[in-house]
Amino acid sequence: MRRDLARQAVVRPFVLLVRNPGVLVVAAVVLAFSLLVPDQGIAADVFRPGWIFDAGPAEVWSLVRSPAVLAVAAAGYTGKILISSAASQQLLLVFRDGRTTLPATLRSISLGTVHWLFVAELAIYALCALAALIGYLPALLIWRTAGVDLTVPLLVVAVLAFPAAYAAVSTAIVAAPLPASARERTSVLTSLRGRRVFGRLYGLFAVRVILETVLLGVAPLAMLDVVHSKPLATAAVGAGLLVPSLFLRGSCYALMLYALRPVPVVERVFGRYFTESEPVGAR
């Protein structure tokens, strides 16, 4: 069973992606876009006693009020949606049909896919922001009245909640290009309310967060310390992380499909893939 699981989750997805070289282009764009996210260097400030209750809100408000920051955020979000739509469309075609090309992928992206993903991700971020606010306000009240700093507990909760938010966004990305109605796509997202689906996806993305932290965080820093040349380190890190990133994304996509298999539209669209992966895909 473990050998079959390895074939289902790792070997076969990787073979499918290698047979479709256009995936490398999209993977490179996704990786480059991810690396463009700047390091704001606020970790030290966050751990300063009371910073997130006193200075933090003022700094956040100053950013929200800035038209330039809002314009950059809107452009970045739009770019992320377009890149995510292309990557998800490509993976759908590869896993459903076994082969695709980059031009075919780009031609098959519909405006409805982009629009649905745009709205779905905004809704997820809004829910996350609401949940964060619900947790933040009591901690703020305790700080103002009793002087007790609950920064560390809040950060612990945020770290534990991050895989859930990551799973929700990734599920929306998987659902967006499905050849189905908006209601059926939404049913994929709402399946996260089920304990079985949520538990599997939470565990999957908890592991993925750890692996991506090592690949995209620890490894680049180590290369910079050893090579002492930012251009060379960047080139080496990019080349060294592209294949592992592709490998990880393909395996994660395959495991997500099996976690979401109880959703009827996922079973319908990827029925052929599930059948060819038996007996692991058997229920």
C-alpha positions as CSV (number, residue, x, y, z in Angstrom):
1,M,0.0,0.0,0.0
2,R,2.8,2.4,0.8
3,R,4.5,1.7,-2.5
4,D,1.2,2.3,-4.3
5,L,0.8,5.6,-2.4
6,A,4.3,6.7,-3.5
7,R,3.4,5.9,-7.1
8,Q,0.1,7.8,-6.9
9,A,1.4,10.8,-5.0
10,V,4.9,11.3,-6.3
11,V,6.1,9.1,-9.2
12,R,3.1,9.3,-11.5
13,P,2.4,13.1,-11.1
14,F,6.1,13.8,-11.7
15,V,6.1,11.7,-14.9
16,L,3.0,13.5,-16.1
17,L,4.6,16.9,-15.6
18,V,7.9,15.9,-17.2
19,R,6.0,14.8,-20.3
20,N,4.6,18.3,-20.5
21,P,7.6,20.7,-20.7
22,G,5.3,23.7,-20.9
23,V,4.7,23.1,-17.2
24,L,8.3,24.2,-16.5
25,V,7.5,27.7,-17.9
26,V,4.5,28.2,-15.7
27,A,6.3,26.8,-12.7
28,A,9.2,29.2,-13.3
29,V,6.8,32.1,-13.5
30,V,5.0,31.0,-10.3
31,L,8.4,30.6,-8.5
32,A,9.6,34.0,-9.7
33,F,6.4,35.7,-8.7
34,S,6.7,34.1,-5.2
35,L,10.2,35.4,-4.8
36,L,9.1,38.9,-5.7
37,V,7.3,39.2,-2.4
38,P,9.5,41.5,-0.4
39,D,10.8,40.9,3.1
40,Q,9.6,43.8,5.1
41,G,11.9,43.0,8.0
42,I,9.2,43.6,10.7
43,A,9.8,40.4,12.7
44,A,11.8,42.2,15.3
45,D,9.1,44.8,15.7
46,V,6.3,42.2,16.0
47,F,8.1,40.6,19.0
48,R,8.6,44.0,20.7
49,P,6.3,44.1,23.8
50,G,2.9,45.6,22.8
51,W,4.0,46.5,19.3
52,I,1.0,44.8,17.6
53,F,-1.4,46.6,19.9
54,D,0.2,50.1,20.0
55,A,2.4,50.9,16.9
56,G,1.2,48.1,14.7
57,P,-2.4,49.3,14.0
58,A,-1.1,52.8,13.1
59,E,1.4,51.4,10.6
60,V,-1.2,49.2,9.0
61,W,-3.6,52.1,8.8
62,S,-1.0,54.3,7.2
63,L,-0.4,51.6,4.5
64,V,-4.2,51.1,3.9
65,R,-4.6,54.9,3.4
66,S,-1.8,55.0,0.8
67,P,-3.0,55.1,-2.8
68,A,0.3,53.8,-4.0
69,V,0.3,50.8,-1.7
70,L,-3.3,50.0,-2.6
71,A,-2.5,50.2,-6.3
72,V,0.5,47.9,-5.9
73,A,-1.6,45.5,-3.8
74,A,-4.4,45.5,-6.4
75,A,-1.9,44.9,-9.2
76,G,-0.1,42.2,-7.3
77,Y,-3.4,40.4,-6.5
78,T,-4.6,40.6,-10.1
79,G,-1.2,39.2,-11.2
80,K,-1.5,36.4,-8.7
81,I,-5.0,35.5,-9.9
82,L,-3.9,35.3,-13.5
83,I,-0.8,33.2,-12.7
84,S,-2.8,30.9,-10.4
85,S,-5.4,30.5,-13.1
86,A,-2.8,29.5,-15.7
87,A,-1.0,27.1,-13.4
88,S,-4.3,25.4,-12.2
89,Q,-5.6,25.2,-15.8
90,Q,-2.4,23.5,-16.9
91,L,-2.4,21.0,-14.0
92,L,-6.1,20.2,-14.8
93,L,-5.3,19.4,-18.4
94,V,-2.2,17.4,-17.5
95,F,-3.9,15.3,-14.9
96,R,-7.2,14.9,-16.8
97,D,-5.9,14.4,-20.3
98,G,-2.3,13.3,-19.7
99,R,-0.7,15.9,-22.0
100,T,-1.0,19.6,-22.9
101,T,1.0,22.5,-24.3
102,L,1.5,26.0,-23.0
103,P,-0.4,27.6,-25.9
104,A,-3.3,25.1,-25.4
105,T,-3.3,26.0,-21.7
106,L,-3.5,29.7,-22.3
107,R,-6.2,29.3,-24.9
108,S,-8.4,27.2,-22.6
109,I,-8.4,29.8,-19.7
110,S,-11.8,31.4,-19.6
111,L,-12.9,34.7,-18.2
112,G,-15.3,32.9,-15.9
113,T,-12.4,31.0,-14.4
114,V,-10.5,34.1,-13.6
115,H,-13.6,35.9,-12.3
116,W,-14.7,33.0,-10.0
117,L,-11.2,32.7,-8.6
118,F,-10.9,36.4,-8.0
119,V,-14.1,36.5,-6.0
120,A,-13.5,33.2,-4.2
121,E,-10.0,34.2,-3.0
122,L,-11.3,37.6,-1.9
123,A,-14.0,35.9,0.1
124,I,-11.4,33.6,1.8
125,Y,-9.2,36.5,2.7
126,A,-12.2,38.4,4.1
127,L,-13.1,35.5,6.3
128,C,-9.5,35.2,7.5
129,A,-9.4,38.9,8.2
130,L,-12.6,38.6,10.2
131,A,-11.3,35.6,12.2
132,A,-8.1,37.5,12.9
133,L,-10.0,40.5,14.1
134,I,-12.2,38.4,16.4
135,G,-9.0,37.0,18.0
136,Y,-7.2,40.3,18.0
137,L,-9.8,42.6,19.7
138,P,-10.0,40.6,23.0
139,A,-6.1,40.5,23.2
140,L,-6.1,44.3,22.5
141,L,-8.6,44.8,25.4
142,I,-6.5,42.7,27.7
143,W,-3.3,44.7,26.8
144,R,-5.1,48.0,27.3
145,T,-6.7,47.1,30.7
146,A,-4.3,44.6,32.3
147,G,-1.0,45.2,30.4
148,V,-0.7,41.6,29.5
149,D,1.0,41.0,26.1
150,L,-0.6,38.1,24.2
151,T,1.5,38.6,21.1
152,V,3.1,35.1,21.3
153,P,-0.2,33.2,21.8
154,L,-1.7,35.2,18.8
155,L,1.3,34.3,16.6
156,V,1.0,30.6,17.7
157,V,-2.7,30.6,16.7
158,A,-1.8,32.3,13.4
159,V,0.9,29.7,12.6
160,L,-1.6,26.8,13.4
161,A,-4.3,28.5,11.3
162,F,-2.1,29.2,8.3
163,P,-2.3,25.7,6.8
164,A,-6.1,25.9,6.9
165,A,-6.0,29.2,5.0
166,Y,-3.4,27.8,2.6
167,A,-5.6,24.8,2.0
168,A,-8.7,26.9,1.4
169,V,-6.9,29.2,-1.2
170,S,-5.4,26.2,-2.9
171,T,-8.7,24.4,-3.0
172,A,-10.2,27.5,-4.7
173,I,-7.4,27.4,-7.2
174,V,-8.0,23.8,-8.0
175,A,-11.8,24.3,-8.4
176,A,-11.6,27.5,-10.5
177,P,-10.8,25.9,-13.9
178,L,-13.1,22.9,-13.5
179,P,-15.5,22.5,-16.5
180,A,-18.5,23.0,-14.3
181,S,-21.0,25.5,-13.1
182,A,-20.1,28.2,-10.5
183,R,-22.3,26.2,-8.0
184,E,-20.3,23.1,-8.5
185,R,-17.0,24.9,-8.2
186,T,-18.3,26.4,-4.9
187,S,-19.2,22.9,-3.7
188,V,-15.6,22.0,-3.9
189,L,-14.7,24.9,-1.7
190,T,-17.5,24.2,0.8
191,S,-16.4,20.6,1.1
192,L,-13.8,21.9,3.5
193,R,-16.5,22.0,6.1
194,G,-16.4,18.2,6.2
195,R,-14.1,16.9,8.9
196,R,-12.6,14.2,6.7
197,V,-11.7,16.5,3.8
198,F,-10.5,19.3,6.0
199,G,-8.4,17.0,8.1
200,R,-6.6,15.5,5.1
201,L,-6.0,18.9,3.5
202,Y,-4.8,20.5,6.7
203,G,-2.3,17.8,7.3
204,L,-1.1,18.0,3.6
205,F,-0.6,21.8,3.8
206,A,1.0,21.7,7.2
207,V,3.7,19.4,5.7
208,R,3.9,21.6,2.5
209,V,4.4,24.7,4.6
210,I,7.4,23.1,6.3
211,L,8.9,21.8,3.0
212,E,8.4,25.2,1.3
213,T,10.0,27.0,4.2
214,V,13.0,24.8,3.8
215,L,13.2,25.1,0.0
216,L,12.3,28.7,-0.4
217,G,13.6,30.1,2.9
218,V,16.4,28.2,4.5
219,A,18.0,27.1,1.3
220,P,18.4,30.6,-0.3
221,L,19.8,32.0,2.9
222,A,22.3,29.1,3.1
223,M,23.4,29.7,-0.5
224,L,23.9,33.4,0.2
225,D,26.0,32.7,3.2
226,V,28.2,30.2,1.3
227,V,28.5,31.8,-2.1
228,H,28.6,35.5,-0.9
229,S,27.3,36.6,-4.3
230,K,23.7,37.6,-4.7
231,P,23.4,37.2,-8.5
232,L,25.1,33.8,-8.4
233,A,23.2,32.7,-5.4
234,T,19.9,33.8,-7.0
235,A,20.7,31.9,-10.2
236,A,21.8,28.8,-8.3
237,V,18.8,28.9,-6.0
238,G,16.4,29.4,-8.9
239,A,17.8,26.4,-10.8
240,G,18.0,24.3,-7.7
241,L,14.5,25.0,-6.5
242,L,12.6,24.9,-9.8
243,V,12.5,21.1,-10.1
244,P,11.8,20.4,-6.4
245,S,9.1,23.1,-6.5
246,L,7.6,21.4,-9.6
247,F,7.9,18.0,-8.0
248,L,6.2,19.2,-4.8
249,R,3.4,21.0,-6.7
250,G,2.6,17.9,-8.8
251,S,2.5,15.6,-5.8
252,C,0.4,18.1,-3.7
253,Y,-2.0,18.5,-6.6
254,A,-2.4,14.7,-6.8
255,L,-3.0,14.4,-3.1
256,M,-5.5,17.2,-3.2
257,L,-7.5,15.4,-5.8
258,Y,-7.8,12.4,-3.7
259,A,-8.7,14.4,-0.6
260,L,-11.4,16.1,-2.7
261,R,-12.6,13.0,-4.4
262,P,-15.8,12.8,-2.3
263,V,-17.0,15.9,-4.1
264,P,-19.1,14.7,-7.2
265,V,-17.7,17.2,-9.7
266,V,-14.1,16.2,-8.8
267,E,-14.9,12.6,-9.3
268,R,-16.6,13.4,-12.6
269,V,-13.8,15.5,-14.0
270,F,-10.9,13.3,-12.9
271,G,-12.6,9.9,-13.1
272,R,-10.1,8.7,-15.6
273,Y,-7.1,9.7,-13.5
274,F,-8.6,8.0,-10.5
275,T,-9.3,4.8,-12.4
276,E,-5.8,4.6,-13.8
277,S,-4.4,5.0,-10.3
278,E,-6.2,2.1,-8.8
279,P,-6.0,0.2,-6.5
280,V,-4.9,3.2,-4.4
281,G,-7.7,5.3,-5.7
282,A,-10.2,2.7,-4.7
283,R,-12.5,3.8,-1.9
